[in-house]
Amino acid sequence: HDIEVAMYGVVKGEMPDWIRFYENPSQKELEKLYCFSDIFVLSSWVEGFGLPPMEAMACKSAVVTTNVGGVPDYSIPGETALVVPPRKPEELAKAIIKLIEDESLLRNIAEAGYKYIRKFSWEGATDKLEATLQTK
């Protein structure tokens, strides 16, 4: 398999030359990265809500993520994303390899994630918040 690896962040740390790094990308650049990526990986040990996996799902990337922060709120393990425990790089690698080797699974995860994530919106979130505040 020919594999290209792209990463992004605020500051580039030490990494091999074969990794393409995007330093502090704009929202437009992030959208392009998500849309041109077959697989998106979130390897966080700790996370808040974590929008990047949601954004990747919305761009039809298959997501491999650790089970941190808000991930359980917007993913169905094995269906809309491959979800592994944090601090287990071997499990993360196995999930990534599984998608690389099984294109059908990759496409199914990407499509299911895309369909599932579409039910989330800022409008829906604010409606739920307003309803909660009005009942108390």
C-alpha positions in Angstrom: 0.0 0.0 0.0 1.2 3.5 -0.8 0.6 5.6 2.3 1.0 9.3 2.8 1.0 10.7 6.3 0.0 14.2 7.1 -0.2 15.8 10.5 -1.1 19.2 11.8 -0.7 21.2 14.9 0.3 24.5 16.4 4.1 23.8 16.4 6.0 21.2 14.6 8.0 18.9 16.8 10.6 16.3 15.9 9.3 13.8 13.3 10.5 11.8 10.3 10.9 13.5 7.0 8.3 11.3 5.3 5.5 13.0 7.4 4.0 16.1 5.8 3.3 18.6 8.6 0.9 21.5 8.4 1.7 24.2 11.0 -1.2 26.0 12.4 -3.5 25.4 9.4 -6.5 27.6 8.6 -10.0 26.2 8.7 -9.9 26.0 4.9 -6.7 24.1 5.0 -8.1 21.7 7.7 -11.2 21.1 5.5 -8.9 20.2 2.6 -6.9 17.8 4.8 -10.0 16.1 6.1 -11.6 15.8 2.6 -8.5 14.3 1.1 -7.8 11.9 3.9 -9.1 8.3 3.8 -8.3 7.9 7.5 -8.2 10.4 10.3 -6.5 9.5 13.6 -7.0 11.1 17.0 -4.5 9.6 19.4 -5.2 11.9 22.4 -4.7 10.6 25.9 -7.0 13.3 27.3 -9.4 15.5 25.3 -12.2 17.9 25.8 -15.1 17.5 23.4 -12.7 17.0 20.5 -14.2 18.5 17.3 -11.6 17.2 14.8 -12.9 13.6 14.5 -16.4 15.0 14.0 -15.1 17.3 11.2 -13.3 14.4 9.6 -16.5 12.3 9.7 -18.4 15.2 8.0 -15.8 15.0 5.2 -16.2 11.2 4.9 -12.9 10.2 6.4 -12.9 6.9 8.3 -12.0 7.8 11.9 -9.7 5.9 14.3 -9.8 7.5 17.7 -9.1 7.0 21.4 -12.0 6.8 23.7 -11.5 10.2 25.4 -13.5 13.3 26.1 -16.6 13.6 23.9 -15.8 10.7 21.6 -18.5 8.4 23.2 -21.0 11.2 22.6 -20.6 11.2 18.8 -19.3 7.8 17.8 -20.5 4.2 17.7 -17.4 2.0 18.2 -16.9 -0.4 15.3 -19.7 1.3 13.3 -19.0 5.0 12.8 -15.4 4.9 14.0 -12.8 2.5 15.3 -12.3 3.4 18.9 -9.4 2.3 21.1 -8.3 2.9 24.7 -5.9 5.9 25.2 -2.2 5.2 25.9 -2.3 2.0 23.8 -0.3 2.8 20.7 -0.4 -0.9 19.6 -4.2 -0.9 19.6 -4.2 2.4 17.6 -1.8 0.9 15.1 -3.9 -2.3 14.8 -7.0 -0.3 14.0 -5.2 1.8 11.4 -3.7 -1.3 9.8 -7.2 -2.9 9.8 -8.6 0.0 7.7 -5.6 0.1 5.4 -5.9 -3.7 4.7 -9.7 -3.8 4.4 -11.0 -1.1 2.0 -14.6 -2.3 2.4 -14.4 -1.7 6.1 -12.7 1.7 5.5 -15.5 2.8 3.2 -18.3 1.4 5.5 -16.8 3.3 8.6 -16.4 6.5 6.5 -20.0 6.3 5.2 -21.6 5.4 8.5 -19.6 8.2 10.3 -20.7 10.7 7.6 -24.4 9.7 7.9 -24.3 9.6 11.7 -22.5 12.9 12.3 -25.0 14.8 10.1 -27.5 14.6 12.9 -25.4 16.9 15.0 -25.6 20.6 14.5 -25.1 23.9 16.4 -28.9 24.6 15.9 -29.8 21.3 17.5 -27.4 21.8 20.4 -28.7 25.2 21.2 -32.3 24.0 21.0 -31.5 21.3 23.5 -29.7 23.8 25.8 -32.7 26.2 25.6 -35.1 23.4 26.4 -33.0 22.3 29.4 -32.8 25.9 30.7 -36.5 26.5 30.3 -37.5 23.3 32.3 -35.4 24.3 35.4 
